[in-house]
C-alpha cells in the first residue's frame, strides 16, 4: 500500500502548517514506544496518517480517544472539520534488522547495543505516525528516553538532555535518531557545533582518521559558505558512522549518517580516502539541495542526487585536496551509467511526475541514471552554461524556495533568468529524454580528423590531440551539435574527444586513434584521459598490453572489475591479472590486483601464502576485507572447512567478520553447505539484509554450477514473498540474483515469473539482470 501521487496531491491540497512532537522510548530491547502529536490545519474532509504495523495503538483526536479502522498501514482521519486539529498517536512498534525503521544492532566485538532510525521512502511510518510525503515539510520536536550513558544524536541540538530543539521545516523522512555508546570527537567551526561519531569498538579507527575527517569537513563547509548565498540552515553538523546502513550515506539535516565501510579497519588506501571525501562533500551539499529546498514528489529526487553527486566529486577534487576523484568517477561510475542507459528500464534523468505513480516506483529511480548519468549531465550543464551563470541560477532558486518545496521547472526558470542560453531547450533533450549520443572521430582522405555526433544533444567538451607515440600535441574546448567539426590543424594526429569527461556520450575513435591507444595507453601522462580511454576502447584490446603497465591503482581496480564482469568475452583474463600482480610497485596497486586475483584464482598455494603471512607481499598487508575474500575463495575451492572459518571469525571479532564467515560457510562445495545457506536465507524471518546478502554471495559460486543449479528455481519461487518484507529486503533479494551463467530454460523461469505478481523493486532488479545477460546487450567495453 505505497502512497500514490494522486493521494499525495489530494492530501497536500487539504493540509497546511503541519508540525510534530515525537517522543520515543528505546530502553526496552523487545520493542520501542512511539508517541506522535501531530498538529495541522485542514480544509476539512477525510485524510489519513501512515503508521506501519503498530501494536497497542491508541489514537486521540482533539482530546477524544477514538476507535479507528486501522489496517496496519493507515490511520483514517475521517470527517475532519475545517480548522486546526491535534492528533495524538500512541503505539508500541518493533525494532527492525533490515535498516528500514528503528534498527537495532548488537556489536559482536563488545556486546554493546545501538539503535538508529534510518528513514527514507515509505519508512518514516515505521517510526511514528505521520503524513509520509515530501511536500508536507514540518518542524519536528523530539524527545528520546534512552540509557542515560548513551549518546543520542538527531537533527537538532538538545535543550535539556532528552528533548531536542524543534527543527526548521523538513520532510519527515529526513528525521534521524542515533543512540548508543558512541565514541565522539567534537569541536566548533565558525561558531557551529560539529562532531564525528562511531561505535565504541571503532574508536581507534576514528581517532586514526580524525584530523583528516575534520579537515575535509571544514574545507567543504567553507567552500559551500562561499558559493551559496543562503547560509547553512541548521543549528549543528554531526556526522555518524552507523552500523548496517543500507545506503552509502544519508543526508539527514544537521546529522549525516555514513555506512561504516567508510571507516575501514586495516590499511586505508588513497581510493578509500578519495571516496570518503567525495561522500562528505556530497552529503553536505544536500543541506541546501534536498534539505533547505526539497522536491514536491519523487520524480525530482534525481535532482537532489545528481546535484550532490556532481558536487561531491567536484569539491573533493578541487577543494578538499583529493586529486584523482574525477578519475574514479570516469573509471568506476560512468561506465555503469552508460550500461543502465541501454537497458529497457532506462528513463529520462528527469522523469515526469506521472511516470512515478507511487512511492514504490520512486524507490527504483535511485539508480545509475539518477547518480552516474545525472552527475555527468549536471557537469555538462555547468560546462555549457559556465559556472558563474550556473551558480547564479542555483542561488536564486535556493533563496526563492528556502524551507519549501520546488520542482525542476522552478530551477529551470532560475537558470534561464541567469543565462543568455536557452536552458529549457537544453533540458528538453538532456533531461526529459532517455538515452545518450555517440561522438565519432572520422578521417577525411587528407588525414584531417572530423568530429560528428550521432544524436540530438548539444555538447561542449575538451578534445585533445597526441602524436602517434601519444605525446601531447594540443587541447581545446569545442562545441559539437548537428554540424560536423573538422580539425584541420590536427591532420595525422591521434584525437581524443571528451578527454576530460565533461559530457555524457559514448566515444567511437577512428582506427588510427584506437590503434595508438591500444598500443600505448599506459604511456599517457594524464590519468583522467586514461580513465576516459579505458572505458572507450574494448577491454580485450587493452587488458593484456596495458594492465601490467597501468600505474594508477584506481584504474587498475576499475579495469580488473570490468574484465571480471565480462570475462566470458575476454580470453585469459585471469592469467593477465596474475601476470600483472608483480611483488613490487605501489602497495595500493598491488592490493587492487590481488583483490581481483583472490576472487578468481585456483592457486591454493598462493592463497594459503597470503593467508598465513597476512600479506600479499612483504610490506603489503592484507586488509580485513581482502583477508575475507581469500577465506571465501579457499572455502569455495574446498580447502577451508568450518573449524578454520570459525577460527577466522573469532580472530576478526567484528560484524564484518560475522558476515565474512557466513559467506565462506555458504561457499563450501558440499550439498550440506548449500542447503544450510538456503535454509538460513529463507526460513529465518528475522534475518538481516546484510546476512542475507552475505549468504547469497557464498551460495552462488560460479564454479559450483551443478551444485547450486537446483536453487535457481527455488530462488525464483521464493523471491517475491521474501521481497514483500520491505523495499530494502526486496533490493537485497534482487541483488542476490544467481551470479552464474544461466541456461535458456533457467532464464525462462524469470521471464515467466515477471508476468505475475512481483514487487516493484524486485521486478526492476530482475529486469535489469535479464537485460544485462541478453546477447544483444552484452557490453564488452
N, C-alpha and C positions, 0 to 999 in steps of 0.2 A: 504494500500500500504506500508507494512512494508518492510524495506530493507532486501534483501536476502543475503545469504552467497556468492553466485556467484557474485552478484552485488558488494558487498563489496570487494571481492578479485580482481575483474577487476579494480575497482576504485583505490584501494591501489597500484596495479601494474602500474597504469597510472600516479599517482600524487606523488609529493615529496615536502619537505620543505614548508609545509603549515603554514601560520600564519593568525591571525585575529586581526583587530582593530574594536572594538564594541562600539557604542555609544547608550545609552538608555536614553530616556526622560520619566520619570514616574510622571510628575507633573499633568497630566490630570487624572481624576478619571474614564473617559469613556474608554480610550484605551491608549496604550503607543506607542512611536515611537522607532523603531529599525533600526539602520544603521550599516551594517556589511561590512567592507572592507576585502576581502579575497584575499590573495596572495599565489601563488603556482607555482611550476614547473610542466610541463607536457610533456609526450612523444608525445602528440598530439592526436586528435580524439574527440570523444563525451563523455561527462560525465554530471553530474547534481549536483546541490545543493538542499538541502531539506529546505523547509520553509512552515509552516503549516498555511493555511487559512489567508494569508496576504491580507490587504486592501491597496489601494493607492500605489501599487507596482511600483517601478522604478528600473531597472537593467542597470548598466553601465559596459561594458567590455572594458578594456584598454582605458578608456576615452570616449567611444562612448555609448550613450544611445541606448539600443536595445529593440525590442519587442520580447518577448519570449512566447512560448506556455505553460504558467504556468497553472497547473491543480489544484491548491490549496494545493499541497504537494511538487511538484518538479519543479525546475527551470532548464530547459535544457541548457547546455553549449555545443553546437554542433560545430564541425569543428574547434576546437582549434588547432592552430599551435604549434609545439614543442617549448618549452622555457618557459619563465616567464610570468605570466599573473596576472592582478589585476581585480577583480570583486567587484563592489560596489552594494549592495542590500539595498535599502531604502524602509521601509514599515511601515504601521500602523497595529498593532496587538491588539487583545483583551486580556484583563486580563482573568484569569480563577478562578474558585472556587473549582476545583477538585484536586488541588495540583500538577498538571502537566503543567508547564509553568510558566508564571509570575502571581503568585497567589495574590489575593487581599483579605484583611480581615479588617473589622471594629470591633474594640473591643467594645462589649456592655457595658463594665464596665465604659469606659470614652469617647467613641466615636472616639478614635484615629484610624488612618488608617495605615496599614502596607502592604508592598508588599514584595514578596520573589520569586526568581527564583529557584524553586525546580525541578531540571533536573533529567535525567535518561534515560532509554531505550526509544527511539523514542520520546523524549521530548525536547531535545535541540532545534530542529527545530521549536518549539513553541515560542522561544525567539529570535532567529536570524537565518539568512541563513548560513548553514554550511554543511560540509561533515560529516554527523552524524554517525560516526563509530569509534570504539576504536583504530584502528591501524593507524590512521592519527593524532597522537599526535601533538599538535601545541602550540606555545606560544600565549597567548591572552592578549591584552591590552584593558582595559575597561575604558570608561568614562560614568559617570552617572549624569544626571541632575535631581535633586530632590528638595524637600522642603529644604531650607538651614538649617532649625532647625533639620532636621533628621540626624540620624546616618546611614551611608552607609558602609556596610561591604562586602568584596569579598575575593578572594583567595590571594590577594597581598596587600601591603601597599599603601596608597595614595602618589602621588608625588606632587600634587598641590591642593588637596581638592576634586576635582571632577574626576580627572584622576588617575588611579592606575597603578603601575608598571607592566610591562609585566610578565606573569607567565613563569616558565620553560615549556617545552613541556608537555601538559596534554591532556587526552581525552576531547573533547569539552563538553561531558555530565557531567564533574566534575566541570565546572564553577558554581559559586553560586553568587547571588546578594541578599542581605538582607537590606531592607531600612525601616525606620520608627523612631518614637521617642523612641528608645531603652534606657533602663537603663543599664549601663555598669560598670563593675569592671575590671580595667586594671592594669597590672604590667609587670615586666620583669623577666625572669628566664634564667640564663646562657646567658644573652645578647639578648634573643629572646623576642620580644613583645608578650604578651599573654592577653587574655581577656575572660570574661564570660558576656553574654548579655541576656536580656529578655525584654518582653513588659513592658511598664511603670507600668501597673496595677499589675504586678507580682514582682515589685521591692522588696517588703517586704520578699517574699519567697526567692529571690536570695540573699538578704542581710543575711537572716537567715542561708543559706547553703554555703555562700561564702567561709568561711575558709576551709570547707571540700572539696569543689569543687577545690579550688586552691591546697590543699594538694594532692589530688588524681591526679590532672593533673601533678604536678611536680614529684611525685613518679613514675608515668608511664613514663613520658618523660625521667627521669634519667635512668630508667631500660632499655628502648629501646636504649638510647645512649650508654649503656654498652654492650648489647648483639648484636646490629647491628654495623657492621664496617662502613657502609655508614652513613654519618652524616644526621641529619634531613634536608630534601631537599628544604624547603620553607622559606620565609622571616618573617613569623609571625605565630601565632597559636591562632585563635579566636574560641570560642565555643558559639553557639547561640541557645537558646530555642525559636523556631519559632512556630507561630500558624498554625494549621491544616496540619502539615506534615504527609504524608501518611505512611512513614516508621517510625521505631523507631528512626533512626538517619541516616545521610548521610555523607560520608567521604570526602567531598569536600576538596581538598588540602588547608591547611592553614586556613580553615574556616568551621568547622564541624557544621552541623545543627542537633538539637535534637527535638524530639517530646516533647511538653510541659508537657505531663504526667510525665516526669522525674523531674519536678519541682512541686511537689504536694502541693496543699493547705491543711491546717489542719495537723494532725499528720503524721509524716514521720516514717514509720516502718523500722525495720532493713532490711527487704526484699527489700523495696524501695531503700535503700542506697546501698545494695549489687548490685542490678540490675543496678543502675546508674553507679556505679564504674566499673562494667563489661562492660557497653556500652562505657564509656570513654576510657577504655583500648582497646576495640575492634576497635573503630574508629581511635584511634591514631596509632595502628599498621598498618592500611591501608595507612598511609602516606608513608610507604615503600612498602607494598604488596597490590598494586592496583594503587597507585599514582606514586611512583618512577618507579616501574615496573608494566606494565599493560598487560592484556590479548590481544591477537590478535583478538579473536572473543568470542562470549558469551558462548561457551561451556566450557571455562576455568574460567568463573566468579565464579564457585563454589570454586576455589582455593583461590581467594580473601576472600570470606566469610567464608570458612571453617578454613583457617589460622587465620583470625581475630577473629572468634568465639572461637577458641581454646585459642588464646592469651588473649581474653577478660576475660574468666573465670579463666584461669591460673594466670594471672597477678593480677586480683582483689583479688584472694585467697591468693597468696603468697607474693605479693609486696605491694599492695595498702592498706592492713590492713582490709580485709573483709573475715575472715574465714567463711566457710559455703556457699561460692559462688558455689563451686563444688556440694554441696548438692542440691542446687536449680537446677543445670543442670540435675543431675541424677533423681530428683523427678519430675520436671516440663517440661523439654525439651526433654530428651532422649526417654521417652515413646511415644511421638508423632512421633519421627523419626522411631521407630520400626513399628508403625502403618502405616506410609507413605510407608515404605519399603515393606509392604504386599499388597498395592494397585496395580491395573493394571497400574497406572501412574508412578510407581516407575521407576527409571532409574539409571544407574551407577553414582556413585559420580562424576566421570569424564567421561561424555558422549563424543562420537566422534563428530567432527565438523558437519558431515553430519546429525547428529541427532538433530541439531539446525539449520534448514534450513533458518530461518528468525528471525528478532529481536523479533517479537511477540511470537515465541516459546521460545526465550531466557527468556522472562518475566516469563514463567511458571516454570523455574528451580531455581528460588529464593524461595526455599521451604524447608521443613523439611529435605530433603535429603542433600541439599547443606549446610544447617546450622547445625541442630542437628546431623545427621549422619556424615556429613563432619567433624565437630568438634571432634566427638568421634574417627573417623578414623585417623585424624591428631594426636590425643593424643596417639592412639595405635602405630602410626609410630614413635613418639618420644620415647615411651616406648620400642619399638622393636629395634630402632637404638641406643638409648642413646642420651641424649640431646646434648652433645658436637658435635657428628657427624652430628646431625640434623642441628644445628646452623651453623656449618662449611659449609655445603652444601647450606643452605639458603643464607648465606653471600656471597658465591662465585656467586650464581645466581643473587643476587641484584646488585653486582658490575659489573658483565658481561653485564647486560641489563639495567643499570641505565638510566632513562628518555626515555626508549624504550619499546617495546612490547616483550612478551615472551610466550612460551607455556608450558604445563605440561611436554612435552618431554625435554625442556630446564632445568626445575627444576630437573627432574629425573636424567639427566646427571650430574648435580652438586652434588646431593645427592649420586649417585653411586660412584663418584670420591672421596667423603669424607668418605665413609664407606666400610668396607670389606664385608658387607652383600649385597645380590642380591636385590637391590631396585626395579629393573624393574620387577622381578618375583613377588615381593610383590605387586607392583602396578597392575599387571595383574589381580590378584584375588581380591584385596581390592578396587581398584579404577575403573577398567574397567568392572566389573560385578556387577549387581544389586543383592539385597538380602543379607541375613545375616545368620550366623551359629547359632546353638544351642549348648551350653555346658551343658553336663549332669553329674550329680552325681549319680552313681550306687553303689551297695554294693556287695562285694563277700560274700560267705557263712560265712567267718570268721569275718565279720563286717568291713573289710577294704574298705574305700571309694575309688572309681576309677573315674577319670575324663576322659570323652570322648568327641569327637567333631563330631557333625553332620554338615558336610560342607566341605569347600575347603581351608579355610584360616588359616595361622599360627597365634597363639595368644600368647601374653605374658601378664600376669596379676597376681595380688595378690590373693592368696587363703588363707582363714582364717578358723581356727578351733575353736569350742566352746564346752564346756560341755553341757549336756542336759539342764542345768539351764542357758545356754548362758553366761557362764563365759569364757573369752578369754583363749585359750589353745595353740595358736601358729599361726604364719603367715609367708608366704614365697612367693616369686616371682617365677613363673614357666612358662615354655614354653609348649604349647599344640599344636600338629599338628595331623597327622594321627594316631600316636601311642598313645594308652591309657596311662594315668599317674596314677599308683596306689599310695596311700598314706598310707603305712602300719603302720607308727607310729601314725596315727590318727584313728585307729580302734575304732568304737563305739562312735566317736565324731560327732557333727554337723559340716558340711563342707559348706562354702560359697565361691564359685568361683567368680572371678571378684569382690571381696569385695570392692575394691576402684574404680571400674568403669573404669579401663584402656582400656578395649576393647569394641567392639560393637558386642554383641551376646546375644541372649535370654538365660536365665538360667533356667534349669529344675532341681530342687532339688529332692533328694530321699525322701522317706516317713519319715524317721527319722528326717532329717533336716527340711523338710517342716512343720512337726507337731510341732517341738520345736519352730520354728519361729512364727507360727500361735498362739501359746500359750503365747509367751513371747517377741515378737519383741520390744516392748517399753522399755524393760529392758536392751537392748544393749546400751552400753555407747557411741559408735561411731555413730554420726548421718549420716556419709557418708555410712556406712554399712547398717544402717536402710533405707536410701534412696534407695539403690540398692534393698533391700528386699521388700520394699513397692511396687516396680514395678515388683517384681518377683512372689510373692505369690498371688493367686486370691483375689481380693478385698473383695469378700463376706466372705472369711475366716478371713480376718484381721480386717475389719471395726468394728464389734460390740465389740470385745475384746480389740483392740489396740488403736482405735482413742481416747477414753476417757483418755488414759494414755500417749499418744504420747506428749512429751514435746516441740518438735520443731514447732514453728509457720509455718516455711517453709513446713515441711512435713504434718502438719495438713491441710494447704491450698491446697497442691497438692492432698492429699487423698480425701478431700471434693470434689474438682473439678472432680477427676476421678470417684468418687462414683456417683455424679450427672450426669456425662456423660453416665454412664451405669446403671442408676437407674432402668431401666426395668428388669435388671437381679439381682439387689441387693435388697432383700426384707427388708423393714423397714428402708431404708437409711435415710429418713427424721427424723424418731424417734431417730436413732443413733446420728445424728448430734445434734438434740435438747438435747438429754441426755448428750452429751459431753460439751454442752455450759454452763458450770458452771459459776456462778458470781464471781469466784475467779481465781487467777492464773495470768500469764503474760498477760499484755494488748494486745500485738501483737497476742497472741494465741486466746484470746477472740474475737478479731476483725476478725481473719481468720474463726473461727467457725460462728460468726454472719453473715459474708458475705454469707456463704452457706445457713444458715437458712433463711436469708432475701429473698433469691431468691425462696424459696420453701414453706415456712410455710403458713398455713391458719389461724394462730392465730392472728387475727386482734388486739386483746388487747395488745399482746406483741409488735407488730409493732408500735402501737399508743404510747405505753410507751416509746419506743426508740425515736420516732419522737418528742414527746412532751418534753422529757428530753434531747434531742440531745446527747444521750449517750446510749451505750449498757448496761453498769453497772456503778455505781459510780466510777469516776476516769478513765473511758474508753470512751472518747467522740467519737461520730460518725465522721468519715472523711466525707468531702463533697461527695465523690463518694458513700460511703456506705449510706449516707443520701438519695441520689437519688435512690439507689437500694430499700430502704424502701418505698420511694414515689411511685416508679414504681410498687412494689408489692401491696401496698394498692390500687392503681388505678386499677390494674388488678383484685383485689378481689371486686371491686365495692364500696370501702369505701372512695374514694377520687375523688372528681369531679373537673371540670375545674377551679372554683374560687380558691380552695385551692392550686391546682397545679400552678396557676398564682401567688399566694402569695409566694409559694416556689421559683418560678423563679425570682421574684423581690427581694426576700431576698438574693438569691445567687448572682445575678447581673453579672454573668460571662458567657463566651462562654460555659463552661461546664454546667452551669445551663440552658442555652437555649436548649442544646441537651437533658438534663435530662427531661425537660418539654415536648419536642416533644415525647420522649419515653413514658412518663406517660400518655399523652393525647391519644396516639395511643393504649395504653394498656387497656383503659376503656372497659368494657364488653357490648358495645352497637353497634348496627348496624351503627349508625351515626358516631361513633368514628372511626370504621374500614374504612368506606367509605371516611372520611376526610383524614385519613392517606394515603390510597391508592391513592387518587387523588393528594395529595401533592407529593408522590413518583414518580408518572408517568406523571403528567401534567405540572409540573414546569420545563421548560427546563434549568433553571439556578440553580437547586437545588445542593447544595454542597454534596460531598461524605459523609461527616460526618452527615449531616442532613438526608440523605437517609438511612444510616445505623441506625441512632437513631430511625427513624420512623419504620423501619423493625423490630427492637428489640422489639418495643411495639406491632406491628401488630400481629406477630406470637406467640401469647400466647398459650402454650401447653394446658392449662386448658380451653381454649375457642375454642376447635376444631370445633364445629358445626358453630360457628360464623364466623370463618376465612376460612373454607373449600372452599367457592366459590372463594376465591382469589388465590387458588393454580393454577387452570387452567389459571387465568388471569396473574399470575406471569410467568408461562411457556411461554405464548404467548407474553408478553411484554418484557421479559428479553433480548432477542437477540438485539432488537432495542436499548434498553437502554445501553447495553454493548458497542455499537458501538461509544459511545461518547468518549471513550478513555480507556486505559488499567487500570487506577486507578478506573474509574467508573465501568468497567467490573468486576474488582475484588470485588468491593463493592456489585454489583448486585449478584455475585456468593456467597459471604459470607452471603447474605440475603436469602439464601435457607430456605424454611419453617422449622422452628425449632419445629416440632411436628411429631408424628408418621404418616406415610403415608400409605394409602391402596395400594393394588396391582394395582388398576386402576389408582391411582394418580402417582405411580412410573412409570407406563407405559407411562404416559404423557411425563415424562422427557426422557425416553428411545427413544420414538418416535421423540421428538424434536432434540435429538442428532444425528439422521440420516439426519438432514437437515443442513442449514447454521447457525452455531453458532460460534461467535467469539472465538478465540483461548483461551483467558484467562478464559472466562465464561465456555467454554467446559471443561476445566481442572477442574474447581471448581465443576461443576455438576457431572462429572465422579467420582471425589473423594467422594462426598457426597453419591452418589449411592453405591459405593463400601463399604463405612463405614456402610451403612444401610443394606447391604445384610447379611442374616443369617450366611453364611459361614465365613464372615469376622468380625462379631461382636466380639470385644475384651473385654472379661470380666476382663482382668487384667489391 
